[in-house]
Amino acid sequence: KKKIKLREWVPMGWGYGFNCVSLLLISWAIQLEFNGFIPTKSAAAASSLGFSSRSVSLHQNPDSNHASRFRSTPGNTCGREGYDSSSKPWGLSSSDKWLDEGYGKEKQMDKRRKLSAFVAATLVAVVSHLWGSVRESNANPLTQMFGGGGGNGQGMGDFLEDPSKSNTGGPAIGDRRLRSILKVFCTHMEPSFTSPWQMRRPYESTSSAFVISGRRIITNAHGVAYHKMVQVRKHGDSTKYIAKVLHIVHESDLAVLTVEDTSFWNDIIPFEMDSVPNLQEKVTVIGYPQGGDKLSITEGIISRVDMARYAHSDVALLVIQIDAAINAGNSGGPALIGNKVVGVAFQAMVHAENIGYLVPTLLIERLLLDIDRNGRHTGFVSLGIWWQNIENPILQQSLGFETKVKLPLNGVTSSTKNRAIGSPRGILVRKVEPLYATAKALHPGDVLLRFDDREIASDGTVVFRGSERVSFAYLLLRKFVGEKARASVVRNGTYINDLDFDLESQKPLVPRYLFPENARPSYYVHCGLVFTVLTHPYLVSAFGISWEASPHTPLDILNIALTGSKETEDDQVVVLSHVLTSELTTGWNLHHMVLKTMNDQPVRNLKELYHKIEGAMKLTGAEAAEKILTFKFGQNNLTVVTNVAQAQLFGPMMLADNAIPSPASRDLLDSFPPSGLNSLEEIVDSNA
């Protein structure tokens, strides 16, 4: 039902026209044969048609002068015998023999003319058919493939159908709604975490986003992390608009943007959000993945809903697994069921095919509600406990649950029954971090049975919906910082109900990101020793994205990063990043080492270290010459010493040689002004 343009009929008309001419000529030739030329080899062949050769000749030539001289004899109007002049069946006189001879010659000439006409018609038909077939074949391939014609000397592009002029409808999702799916262009500028006074070279990335109510834009946090400039472009538009980052939540890999240019919001239809979808529901993922600049739409089904770790933050949260392809650039794009968003594409499994993950709308709604309540994201809550499941029957028996244990050696079955506790369930609390309010309610060795009236199974899961189960940590996603929670435990074989406590945000010893966003890492340089704070970005910068599995990651750093916990609110892990080259630092080929003590005193944080060293650096004269600072690193107490007087003399020169503008980061300088020269300009002037 495709419309064919007039210019496309021209080459097709040549082909079809010549074929029609050939058919007409063949039909004419056949008509000549049956109406005027029947090559018979015997009279019986002619008479079998019911005609005599003479009668046919008369009917074929009604205007002949001889027609009046030939009459059908009575009773023989359609004589069965052929013409024979000697028998004179029609009663011709002998004086008319010359007429009969002339008629025979005329008949022979008529046969030749008709034979020639037949041959000529056949030749013309064959030639015209071949020519028409060639013309038609030149037109048909382009017609079938592109909807155009060809073969008349014009450019091939002149006959290709132009999709931009088609009035056919677009995808099932309306075009106006597709304009609410954006492409994000971000210029990133990350600090160097191993050389914190420097910034890395800027780089650019693209990701996806979508518009929700309130003139807000949802995308992934990793798509705008360390942003220098963010731009967005609507589908079907060539204009890029400057976007402003309002909130970034690294734990759930979400960010909220807006555009201050009011013209951007024209023809925008915000998306609505739906609840967590059911398994096997079809989902449509829309975004701008690598491999092209335009919108891409893929489909899949919901394969799984579970708790899993987010690659960007290394925090275990609720995820939706789908089998639709999610590639680089898809991040931040919506996953739709109908016209409603059910998740945000954010990561994929590297060594598997078509396994992608979505941030569920539950986390988006939680973020927006938290912002409405507190003006910012206050963080995800944590119980501050280390726990394990109690699936082992012997462990269940030792905790006092009703179990039956069959010993494999002698087949003896032992059993315990405690009616107060009942069947095995819950999780075993191994450790409670002292900084959390839960430390007043939960103790190591408790079995946590219920949390907010939801029973916890012995494998650490709770009912999610129907027959689905997820980790009990899912219950914490529905809580906010400052809210109260209630728990039931078994302690020393006794059931304890209704333990109340306040919920607090996570307090990791090794931060997963810098706060506020785009903050510079803290550092301090003393006598060529570069000190900084251990963070997840530092580990990525030093040992790569897979630092947990890297053989180059020191074991003490790995152990602290994975299992360390705070004892006080201000606790930090101070590390020696590297040592600047100088004659004072000869033999100190050190890097990525945890600082344990300074002058045999524990170092709690970088700010404390900075104050202690700068206090010593204020000494002068003999006191400075005699003052020795001793630093011990790592599990084996590797020792490094510095002299205050030498540090005062050579420290500024090492800063100048390495183009370090300040011996400490701005947050440290604001807390305690350093002694002596502290700026590159002052160092250069003093050296001059």
N, C-alpha and C positions, 0 to 999 in steps of 0.2 A: 504493500500500500504506500510505497515511497513515491513521492512526486518526482517526475522526470522533467527536467528543464528542456526548453526548445532546442538549445544548442546540443543537447545530448541526443536528440532525435535525428540530427543531420547525418552523422556517420552510421547510425543504425538504419536510417531510411534507405541509404545507398544499398546496404546489404539486403534488406528485406525487399526493396524495389526490384533489384535484379533477379532475385529468386522468383518473384511474381511474374516477371517478364518471361523467364525460362519456362515456368509452368504454362503460361498462355500460349507460347509457341509450340510446346509439345502437344497441348490440347488441340491447337489448330492443325498440326500435322496429323494427328489421329483422326480428326474430322475429315480431312482431305482423303485419307486412306479409305475410310468407310463409306464416304459419300461419292467418291469419284474414281478411286484407284483400288481395285481388288485384283491383285495378280493371281490369275487362275491358270492352272496347267491342264485343266480338262474341263469339258462341258459339265461333267457331273458335279465338279466343285462349284461352278456358278449356279447350276440349277438347284443345288442343295439349299441355296438361300431363297429360292422361289422366284428368281428373276432370270430373264434371258439377257445376254450381253447387249443385244440391240435395244431392248426395252429400257435397260439401265442407261444406255447412252442417250436415248431420246429424252428420258427424264432429266438427265444431267445437262442436256443442251436444248432446252425448250425453244430457244430463239433461232435454232438452225434452219436454213432454207430447205433442208431435207425433211423436216418434220412432217410437212403436208403430204409427202409422198409415201410415208410409211404408216400403215394402219394395222391394227391387230385384227387378224381374221376372226370371223365369228366362231365361237366355241374354242378359241385358242388365244385369248387375250393375254394369257400368261403362258405362252408355249413352252413346252419342256425341252424342245430341240433347239440346238444352237443354230445360228444363222449359217446358211449354206446357199450361195448364189446360184449354184447349179440346180438345186431343187426348187427354187423360186416359191417358197411357201406363201409369200405375200402377193404373188402374181405379177412380178416385175417383167416388163417387156425387154427384149434383147437390146433395144436402142438405149436402155438406161444402164448398161454395164459400166460405163465410164463413171457414173455416179457411185456405184458400189466400190470401184477401185479407189476413187478419191476418198471415200469414207474410211477405208482401211488405212490409208496413209495418215489421214487426220487423227485416227485413233492411236496410231503408233506415236505420233508427235505429242498427243495429249498425255500418253503414258510417260514419255520422257520429261515433259514439263512437270508433271506431278511428282515424278521420282526426284527430279532436281529440287523441287520445292520442299519435299520431305527431308532430303539430305541437308539442304541449307537450313531449314528450321531446326533440325537436330543439332547441327554445328553451332548455330547461334545460341540455342538453349544451353548446350554444354559450356560454351565460353562464358555466357552471362551467369550461369550457375556458379562456375569456378570463381569468377570475379566477385560476385555477390558474397560467396562464402568467405573469401579473403577479407572483404570489407566488414562483414559481420564478426569474423573472428577477431579483428582488430578492435572492435568495439566491446564485445562481450566480456573479455577478461577484466577490463577496468570497470565495466558496469557491475559485474558481480562482486569485485573486491572493494571498490571505492565508491560505487554509485555514480560514476561518471562515464564518459566515452573517450574515444581516442582514435588515432589513425588518420587524421585529416591534416597532419602537418602542424597542428597547434601543440603548445607545450602540454606535457602530461598533467601538470598542476592545474591547468585550466579546466580539466574535466573531473577533478577530485571534488567530492562533496565537502562543503565547509560546515563542520559541526557547529561553529559559532553562530550560524544563521538558522540552525534548526530550532523548531518550536517544541520539540519533544521534551517531556518532563525529566527532572533530575532524579536523584535517589529517593528512597522512601522517606528519608528525613528531609523536611522542608529546607529550601535554600536559605531562607531567612534564619532558620534555627542553626544551620551550619555556620552562619556568620558569627555565631556566639562561640565557635571553637577557634582558638587563636594560636598563632605561631609565635613563640617567644624567642627573642634574640637577646642574648646576654653577653656582656663583656665582663669577664672575671679578672680580678687582680688579687691573688693570694699572697699573704706574707710568707717569707721563708722561715719555717719553724726551727731549722737548725742554725740559721744566721738571722736572728729575728729583727735586726735593724734594717734588713733589706726587704724589698718586694720582688716577687717573681714577675717574669714577663707576662703581660696581659694575654689572655686567650679568649676566644669566642666559642659559644655553644648555642645550639638551638634546641628547643623543647616545645611542648604543647601546653595548652591551658584552655579553660572554659569559663564562661560568665555565669554567675549566680545572682540572686536578688541583692539589692542594696548597692548596685554598681561595684561589685567585688569580683575578683578574678581568682580562681583556684588553680594552682600549679604545684609542682614538686619543689621541695626545698633545695635539693641538689642541683636543680636547674638554674637557681639564682643565688647560690651560695657565693659569698665574697664578691658580690656584684659591684661593678663600677657604674654600669649603665644597663638598663633593661628597656627593651622595646617590644611592642606587640603588634601583630598584623592580623586583621580579620580575613576570613576566607572570602576570596573573590575581590579583595581590595589590594591595591598596590602601596598604600600609605602605611608607614610605620609610626606608631604613637609611643611617646615616652611613658613608661609605666613607673609607678611608685610602689616600693615594697613596704607593705604595712606590717606584716607579721611573718615570722619564719619559725617553724617548729621542726627541729631536726629529728627529734625522736620518731615522729610519725611521717617525716619526709613530706611535709605540707607547707605551703606558703600562700599568703593572701596578698594580692596586688590590687591596684586601682589605676585608673587613668584620669587625670584632671582635665584633659581636653574634652569639653562637653560634646563636641561633634562626633567623638568616637562612639558615643552611646546611641547614635541614630541607627534605626533598623536592627537593634539588638533585642533578642528575645532570651531572657535569662532561663537557664535550665533549672528544673526542679529536681530534688533528690528523693530517692526511694529507699526503702529498707534493704537490709542484706538479702540478696536473692537466694532462691532455693537451688539445690543441686540440679544439674542437667538443664537448667534454663539457658536459652540462647542469649548471647550477649554480643553487642556490637562495639568494637573498640575503634575510636576515631582519633587521629592525630597526624603529626608530620614527621614520620620516621625517616631515617637515612635512606638515600637512594633516589630522592626527588625533593622538589621544593613545594609541591602541592599537597592537598589533603589526601589522606589514605584511610580507607575503611576496611576493616577485617572483622570476621565473625568467629565465634567459638561458643563453647558451653562452659558453665560453671562446673568445675571438677571437684573443688574442695574448699571448705571454709575451716581455717585452723589458726592457731597461734604460731608465728614464725618470726625469725629475726630479719629486721630491715637492714639491708646492706649499708645504707647511708649512716645509720646511727648505732648499729649493732644492738638494738633493743628489740625484745620479743613482743610483738603486738599482733592484733587480729589481721589476717590477710585473706584474700579471696584468690584462689588459684583457677586459672582458665587455660584453655588450650589454643587460644588465638595468639598469633605472632605478636610479640612486643619487642621492638628493636630500639636502638638508640635514636632519640628524637620523639619517640612515642610517649616518653615520660611526661606526666601532667595532663595527658589527654583523657577525656571522659570515656567510661564504659557505660553503654546505654542498654536498657531494656525498654522498648517503646521509645518514648521521648524523655524518659527520666534517667538520671544518673544513679548508678549503683556502685560505682567505684572509680578510682583514679589509677591509671597505669603508672607503675613506678619501677619495676625491676623484672628480670627474667632469669631463669636458671641457665648458667653459662654452658654447661656440658650436657645439655638436653635439648630436644627439639619441641617447640611449641608448648613450653611451660612458662607462663607469665603470671604476674601477681598484680593484684589491685589493692589499693588502700580503700577499705570499705567506707561508705558514707557515714557510718557510726562515728568514725574518728573526725570526719569533717564537721559534723554537727556538734561533736564535743568541743572542738576547737572554737567554733563560732559562739557557742554558748558560754565558754570560758571567757572569751573576749568581751561579750556583752556584759558579763557579771563583773569582771575585774579590770577590763580595759587592756588586758594582755593575756598571753598564755602563761599560766602559773605552773605548768608542768604536769606530768603523770605521777600518780601517787605510788608509793612503795611501802610495803610492810617492813622492810629492812630486815628480812630473815633469810637464812639459808636453810633449805629443806630437802627432803628426799621422800620417795614413795615407800610404802610398807607392803609391797606385794609378796615379799618372802614370808612363807608360813612360820618359820622359826622366829623371825623378827616379830611377827604378829603375836606369837605365843609369849615372847619375852615382854611385850608391852601389855599383856593381860587380856588380849582379845580371845574370843571363843574360836578355837582352831582345832584341827586334827592333823597331827604331824606323823607320818610314817617313816621310821628310821630305816634306811636301806640295808643296814648290816644284818639285823636279826628280825626284821619285819615287825617289830613291836610298834604298836600305835599308841602314842600318848596324846592326851587331849586336855584342854583347859576350858573352863566355863566361867565366865564372869557376866552375870545377868545385867549388871549396871552398865557395862561397856557394850556388850552384844557382839555382833559380827564385825570383822575387820573393816575398817574404813578410815579415811583421813590421811594426813601426811605428817611426817616426823620433823619437828623443828630442830635443826642442828646448831644454829647460831643466830643470835639476835644482836644486831648492831646497836651500840649504846646510844647513838645520837637520835634514834627514832623513838617516838612516843610509845610504840608497841613494846619497847623493852620493859615497860612497867606492867604490861598485861600478859605477854608471852615469855616463856622461859625455855632455854635449851632442854630438850627431852620431852616437851609437850607434843601431844598428837592433836593437830588442828582438825577438828571434825566438821565444823560448819563455819561459814562466813556469810553474814547477813542472811541467815535462814536458808542458805543453799548448802546442801550436803556435798562433801568432798569425798570422792571415791579413793580407794587405796592406791590407785595409780596417779592421783593428783588431778583428776579431771572432774568436771561438773557437766550437768546436762545443759546443752546449748539450745536445742530445739528438737522436738520429736526424739528420734533415735540418735541424733548427733551429739557428740561430746567434745569439749575443748578443755585446755588447761584452766585451772581455777583462777589463774592470773587474769583471765578475761573479765572476772567480776570487778577487778580494780579499774578497768577502763571506763566503767560507768560511775566512778567516784571522782570527786574533785578535792583539791587540796583544802584542808580545813574542815571537811566533813567528818562525821563520826561513823565508826563501824562497830559491829558487834560480832563476837566469835564465841565458839564453844570448843573446849579442849578436854583431853584426858591427861591428867597430871598425876604421875605415880599411882596409876590404877584407879583414880577418882575422877568422876565426870564433873566438869565445871562448866556452868552455863552462863551466858550473858556477860562476857568480858567486853567492856567498852573502851575504846581508845580513839584518838584523833589521827587522821591520815595526813601524811606529809609527803612532800615531793622527794624525788630521788636525790641522793647525796653521794655521788660517786667520788672515790679518791682520785681517779684519773678521769678528768672531764672528757666528754665525747665531742665537744665543740666549744668554741669561744662565745662568751656572752659579755656585752651585747654583740649583735651581729656586726661583722667587719671590724671587730676589735683586734688590736695588734697584740701579739704574744709578749709576755714580760721577759726581760733578760737583764743580766748584769755581767759586766766584763771586769775581772780583777786580775791584773798582772798576766794577761793573756789567757786566763781561764774563762770560758764562756759558759755561764750558768743560765738555765732556763727551766720551765716547768714541764713536767711530763704530761702530755695530753694525747688523745687519739690522733689528732692531726699531726702531732710531732712523730708518732710512730709510723704513720703513713708516709710522711716526708722522709724519714730516715731509713725505713725498712720495706716500703712498698705497701700497696693496698692489702696484700695478704701477709701482713706482719705477724699474725698469729702462727702461721705455718712456716715463716721464713727461718732458715737456719742461722741467719745473721742476727736475729733478735736475741740479746742476752737473756739468760734464764731468769735472772733476778728481776729484770724489767718486765718480762712476760708474766711472771708470777704476780707481781704487783698490779699490773694492768688488768689481769683476769680475776684475781681474788682479793685484792687489797680493799680495805675499808677505812673510813675515817674514825679517828678517836676523838678529835676536836673539830669544831666547825671550820677552822682555818688551816687544816692539814693540807699540805701539797707534797708532791714528790719532786724534789729538786734534782736535776740531772746536769752533768757536765757534757755539753754538746760536743765541743772540740777545744783545741788549744791553739792559740795564735802563734805563728812562728816568730821566735826571738832568741837571742843568746841566753836569756834567762829561762827559757822553756826548753832548752836542749834536753833531749831524752824523754820528753813527755809526749809521746805519741799516743794520746788518749782521746777517746770519744765515746759518747753514749753510755755514761756510767752514773749510777745513782749515788748521790752524796748522802752519807750516813751521819757523819759528825764533823764539827769544826771545833778544834781545841777540845776534843772529847765531849762536846756538848751536842745533843741531838739537834738536827735542823728540821724544824717543823714546816717552814715555807720559805719561799724566795725572799719575801719582804724581811723576814727575821734575819736571814743570812746577810742581806744588803745592809741592814742597820748595824749588825755586829762588825762587818768588815769596815764600813765607813767610819764607825766609831774608832777603830784601831788606826785608820788612815789619817786621823786628825793629830796623831802623835807627831812630835818633832824631835830633832836633835838625837841625843843618845838613846832616848826611849824608842824612837822609830827605828834606829839602827839595830837595837837589840830585840825588837818585837818580831816574833815568828808566828805565822799562822799555819796550822796543821789541818789538812783536809783528808778524810778517809772515805774511800769509795768502795761500793760493791760489797758482796758477801765476804770477800777475803781481805777487806780493810786495806786496799791499796792506798798508799800514803803519798801525798804531795804537800810540800811546804813552800811558803813564800816569805820574803822579808819585806816589812812595811816600807823601809827606806828605799829599797830597790824598786818596789812597786810604785812608790811616789815618783821616782825618777824616770823609769822606763815605761810605766803604764801609759802616759799620754802619747809617747812616741809610737807605741804599738797601735793605739787607736788611730793615729794619723796615718801610719803606714798601711792600714787596712781600710781606710776611708770610713771609719765608724764614727758617726756624728756625735754620739753620746755614750758614756760608759754604762748607762742604765736606761731602761724604758721609761716613758713618761709617767706611768702610774707609780713607779718607785721614786722618781725624782720629786714628784709632788708630795710624797710622804716624808722624805728626808733628804735635804739637799746634800749632794756629795761634797767631799773635801777636795780642795785644790782645784785644778782646771777640769772643767767638765764639758766644754764644747770644742768642736773642731776648730773654730775660729781662734779661740783662746790658745789651743795647743799649737796651731800654726804660728801665731804671733809670738808665743814664748820661745818656740824653736828658732824663729828668726832673730 
